[in-house]
Amino acid sequence: MEMKNIPFGTTNWAEIVPTEHKGETGTAIWRTQQFDTVRVRMVEYSVGYLADHWCSKGHILFCLEGELHTELADGRKFTLTPGTSYQVADNAEAHRSYTKTGAKLFIVD
């Protein structure tokens, strides 16, 4: 990822208009900022959220609250808790996430 054409700035995430994205179950609320080719999001997953697709997009995720479980297409499973993160490249390993309790993440992709 090359970060360019992004002047210094601050973001008050409470002021970003949320968008709702339905999962197979539950919902995800995204607050999104686009900086040139870099997308940055604050995402809140509802209790019982399960993604409705396998994702091949690269991301860096940092868990702020709750617990997020991520399953890779090859069957491996990982859990994020507050203060932990994961990273994956574009088209590297298909993944999908779910949470029983809800979670809040900071995501860069």
C-alpha positions as CSV (number, residue, x, y, z in Angstrom):
1,M,0.0,0.0,0.0
2,E,1.3,3.4,-1.0
3,M,0.0,6.3,1.0
4,K,0.1,9.5,-1.0
5,N,-1.9,12.7,-1.6
6,I,-3.1,12.7,2.0
7,P,-2.6,16.0,3.8
8,F,-2.3,16.0,7.6
9,G,-5.8,15.9,9.2
10,T,-7.7,14.6,12.2
11,T,-10.9,12.6,12.2
12,N,-13.7,12.8,14.8
13,W,-15.3,9.4,14.1
14,A,-18.5,10.3,15.9
15,E,-19.1,12.9,13.2
16,I,-18.8,10.4,10.3
17,V,-22.2,9.3,8.9
18,P,-22.6,5.6,9.6
19,T,-23.7,3.1,6.9
20,E,-25.3,-0.3,7.7
21,H,-24.2,-3.5,6.1
22,K,-26.1,-6.6,6.7
23,G,-24.4,-9.9,7.3
24,E,-25.7,-13.4,6.9
25,T,-26.8,-12.7,10.5
26,G,-26.5,-9.4,12.3
27,T,-25.3,-6.1,11.0
28,A,-22.1,-4.1,10.7
29,I,-22.1,-0.3,11.1
30,W,-19.3,1.4,9.2
31,R,-17.9,4.9,9.6
32,T,-15.7,5.3,6.5
33,Q,-13.1,7.8,5.4
34,Q,-11.4,7.5,2.0
35,F,-7.9,9.0,1.7
36,D,-6.8,8.7,-1.9
37,T,-6.5,4.9,-2.4
38,V,-6.6,4.1,1.3
39,R,-9.9,3.3,3.0
40,V,-10.1,3.7,6.8
41,R,-13.1,2.5,8.8
42,M,-14.4,2.3,12.3
43,V,-16.7,-0.8,12.2
44,E,-19.1,-2.0,14.9
45,Y,-20.4,-5.5,14.6
46,S,-23.7,-6.4,16.3
47,V,-24.1,-9.4,18.6
48,G,-24.4,-12.5,16.4
49,Y,-22.9,-11.0,13.3
50,L,-21.7,-13.4,10.6
51,A,-20.3,-12.1,7.3
52,D,-22.3,-13.0,4.2
53,H,-19.3,-13.6,2.0
54,W,-15.7,-14.8,1.9
55,C,-13.5,-11.7,1.6
56,S,-10.2,-11.6,-0.5
57,K,-9.5,-7.9,0.2
58,G,-6.3,-7.1,2.2
59,H,-6.8,-5.4,5.5
60,I,-5.2,-4.4,8.8
61,L,-7.7,-4.9,11.6
62,F,-7.2,-3.7,15.2
63,C,-9.8,-4.8,17.8
64,L,-10.9,-2.0,20.1
65,E,-13.8,-3.7,21.9
66,G,-15.4,-7.1,22.1
67,E,-14.3,-10.3,20.4
68,L,-14.0,-11.1,16.7
69,H,-13.5,-14.6,15.3
70,T,-12.1,-14.9,11.8
71,E,-12.1,-18.1,9.8
72,L,-9.9,-18.7,6.8
73,A,-11.1,-20.7,3.8
74,D,-8.5,-23.4,4.7
75,G,-10.3,-23.9,8.1
76,R,-7.9,-22.1,10.4
77,K,-9.5,-19.8,13.0
78,F,-8.3,-16.8,14.8
79,T,-9.7,-14.6,17.6
80,L,-9.1,-10.9,18.1
81,T,-9.7,-9.3,21.5
82,P,-9.1,-5.7,22.5
83,G,-5.5,-4.7,21.8
84,T,-4.9,-7.4,19.1
85,S,-4.8,-7.1,15.4
86,Y,-4.4,-9.1,12.2
87,Q,-3.2,-8.3,8.7
88,V,-3.7,-10.0,5.4
89,A,-2.7,-9.1,1.8
90,D,-5.1,-8.7,-1.1
91,N,-6.0,-12.1,-2.6
92,A,-3.8,-13.9,-0.1
93,E,-6.2,-15.9,2.1
94,A,-10.0,-15.7,1.8
95,H,-11.5,-15.0,5.2
96,R,-14.8,-14.2,6.9
97,S,-15.6,-13.0,10.4
98,Y,-18.2,-13.5,13.1
99,T,-18.9,-12.4,16.6
100,K,-21.1,-13.8,19.3
101,T,-20.8,-10.8,21.6
102,G,-20.3,-7.9,19.2
103,A,-17.0,-6.1,18.4
104,K,-15.6,-2.7,17.5
105,L,-12.7,-2.5,15.0
106,F,-10.4,0.0,13.4
107,I,-9.7,-1.2,9.8
108,V,-7.3,0.1,7.1
109,D,-7.5,-1.3,3.6
